[in-house]
Amino acid sequence: MPETSSTQIPESLKGLSIQERIQIVEDLWDSIAIPQENFGLPEARRGVGEANRRAGEERKPAAFLG
């Protein structure tokens, strides 16, 4: 199967099982994922997502609330 990107996978990783490679990807992602508090949002904006979620729940019929 031909390479579909310009990124080359090291040979040492190609020999790992799929589960091992998935774990490496998860570990790598965890090492670069930015926690919300590091986005530099003002305190007043941090709760906006929660407020919007709650507002959406208020518009749902009671039968759909779990």
Summary of the structure (lengths in Angstrom):
residues: 66
radius of gyration: 20.9
end to end distance: 46.3
largest distance: 55.3
contacts: 83
relative contact order: 0.06
helix: 64%
strand: 0%
